[in-house]
Amino acid sequence: RKGKGYETNPYLLTALNNEGIPYSKDIQTGHKSADDFDFPRGPHAPSLLPNGNIIVFDNGPFRNYNNVNNYSRAVEYEVNEADKTFKQVWQYGKNRGVELFSTIVSDVDYLPKTKNILMTSGFVSPKDNHRAKVVEVSTKDNTEVFEATIFFKSTNKGSKPGWGQTDILYRSERMELKN
């Protein structure tokens, strides 16, 4: 621990693998990832699921304190408050890599009617054509039920936009329309 401030160790959770064994110090501190676990980087839109778990949109920049292999994902954690431990139990997006990578904003929602997850990558920024992705995913088998790509219009006529001069998709919601 470096710096000044309050002691935080009593409040930190210990990450466990699927067998209930704590990960190594490098994984606990976020310097490395495991195949079945990673800490969120730049988390957005945390919410409590009906089963008591927490789902969050993980923007994922500077994963493991470097700027390579960035990806964004929806991730579900099972938290044991009494033991101060948690496990990663589900994720979607890691395998899609930069295709869903959003450095800022974004959203994730549980859809109670279908038990699917709606994930919004709000600012996917390849070298050209800024865009957003909205994906509805089945948690049973991680298949895409719905996917939309929203292309943004440059307000600077093709030049690199400054802060606040580009479109983003902050959140999305699935709504049932009535006739």
C-alpha positions in Angstrom: 0.0 0.0 0.0 1.3 3.4 -1.0 0.2 6.9 -0.3 -1.8 8.5 2.5 -5.4 7.8 3.4 -7.5 5.3 5.1 -6.6 1.7 5.5 -8.8 -0.2 2.9 -7.6 -3.8 3.4 -10.5 -4.7 5.8 -13.0 -3.8 3.1 -11.4 -5.6 0.1 -12.8 -8.9 -1.3 -10.7 -11.9 -2.0 -11.2 -13.4 -5.5 -11.7 -17.2 -5.5 -11.5 -19.7 -8.3 -14.2 -22.2 -9.1 -12.8 -24.6 -6.4 -13.0 -21.9 -3.7 -9.2 -21.3 -3.6 -7.9 -17.8 -3.5 -6.0 -16.7 -6.6 -2.3 -15.7 -6.5 -1.3 -12.2 -5.3 -0.7 -11.1 -8.9 -4.3 -11.9 -9.8 -5.6 -10.4 -6.6 -3.8 -7.1 -7.4 -4.9 -7.1 -11.0 -1.4 -7.5 -12.5 -2.4 -10.8 -14.1 -5.7 -12.4 -15.1 -6.8 -16.1 -14.8 -8.6 -17.9 -17.6 -11.8 -17.9 -15.5 -11.4 -14.6 -13.7 -10.5 -11.0 -14.2 -11.2 -7.8 -12.3 -13.3 -5.2 -14.0 -11.5 -2.1 -15.4 -13.7 1.0 -15.6 -16.9 -0.7 -14.4 -20.2 0.8 -15.4 -23.9 0.0 -14.5 -23.5 -2.5 -11.7 -26.8 -4.1 -10.7 -28.0 -6.8 -8.4 -29.5 -9.9 -10.1 -32.4 -11.9 -8.8 -30.0 -14.6 -7.7 -28.1 -12.1 -5.5 -25.1 -11.9 -7.8 -23.8 -8.6 -9.3 -23.6 -7.9 -13.0 -21.4 -5.1 -14.3 -20.2 -3.7 -17.7 -16.4 -3.9 -17.7 -14.9 -1.4 -20.1 -11.5 -3.1 -19.8 -9.0 -0.4 -20.6 -5.4 -1.0 -19.4 -6.2 -4.5 -18.3 -3.3 -5.8 -16.1 -1.9 -2.3 -16.1 -0.9 -2.3 -19.8 -2.7 -1.2 -23.0 -2.7 -4.4 -25.0 -5.4 -7.0 -25.5 -8.1 -4.6 -24.4 -11.7 -5.9 -24.4 -15.0 -5.0 -22.9 -17.5 -7.4 -21.5 -20.6 -8.0 -19.3 -19.5 -10.0 -16.2 -21.3 -11.6 -13.3 -19.8 -12.1 -9.9 -21.1 -14.1 -7.0 -20.3 -12.3 -3.8 -20.1 -13.8 -0.3 -20.3 -10.8 2.0 -19.8 -12.8 5.2 -16.5 -14.3 4.0 -15.5 -11.2 2.0 -14.9 -13.3 -1.1 -16.2 -13.4 -4.7 -16.1 -15.5 -7.8 -16.6 -14.7 -11.5 -19.5 -17.0 -12.7 -20.3 -15.7 -16.2 -19.0 -13.3 -18.8 -19.6 -12.3 -22.4 -17.5 -10.2 -24.7 -13.9 -11.2 -24.0 -13.9 -13.5 -27.1 -15.1 -10.6 -29.3 -12.0 -8.5 -28.4 -11.8 -5.0 -29.8 -15.1 -5.4 -31.7 -16.9 -4.6 -28.5 -14.2 -2.6 -26.7 -15.6 0.7 -25.4 -13.2 2.9 -23.5 -16.0 5.0 -21.9 -19.6 4.9 -20.8 -21.7 1.7 -21.7 -24.3 -0.4 -19.9 -25.5 -3.9 -19.0 -29.0 -5.0 -18.0 -30.7 -8.2 -17.0 -33.9 -8.9 -18.9 -36.2 -10.7 -16.4 -38.7 -12.0 -19.0 -36.0 -13.9 -21.0 -33.2 -14.1 -18.4 -31.0 -12.7 -21.1 -28.4 -9.9 -20.8 -28.5 -6.6 -22.8 -25.0 -5.2 -23.3 -24.3 -1.8 -24.7 -20.7 -0.9 -25.8 -21.4 2.8 -26.0 -18.2 4.1 -27.7 -16.4 1.6 -29.9 -13.6 3.6 -31.5 -11.7 2.0 -34.3 -9.5 4.3 -36.3 -12.5 5.2 -38.4 -16.3 5.1 -38.0 -17.0 5.6 -34.3 -19.9 3.4 -33.4 -21.8 1.6 -30.6 -22.9 -2.0 -30.3 -26.0 -3.3 -28.6 -26.0 -7.0 -28.0 -28.6 -9.2 -26.3 -27.0 -12.4 -25.1 -28.5 -15.7 -23.9 -26.8 -16.6 -20.6 -27.5 -20.3 -21.2 -25.1 -20.6 -24.0 -23.7 -17.1 -24.7 -25.4 -16.9 -28.1 -26.4 -13.6 -29.5 -30.1 -13.2 -29.7 -30.0 -9.6 -31.1 -27.2 -7.3 -32.2 -27.2 -3.8 -33.6 -24.4 -1.5 -34.7 -25.0 2.2 -34.4 -22.7 4.4 -36.6 -22.1 7.9 -35.4 -21.8 11.0 -37.5 -18.7 13.1 -37.0 -19.5 16.7 -36.0 -16.1 17.7 -37.3 -16.5 16.7 -40.9 -14.0 13.9 -40.7 -11.3 15.5 -38.5 -10.5 14.0 -35.2 -13.3 15.0 -32.7 -12.4 16.9 -29.5 -13.8 16.0 -26.1 -17.6 16.4 -26.1 -17.7 16.7 -29.9 -18.7 13.2 -30.8 -21.7 11.0 -30.4 -21.8 8.3 -27.8 -24.5 5.8 -26.7 -24.6 6.1 -23.0 -27.3 3.5 -22.2 -29.8 1.3 -24.0 -33.0 -0.4 -22.8 -35.1 -3.1 -24.2 -38.7 -2.0 -24.3 -41.9 -3.9 -25.3 -44.0 -1.9 -27.7 -47.7 -2.2 -27.6 -49.9 -1.9 -30.7 
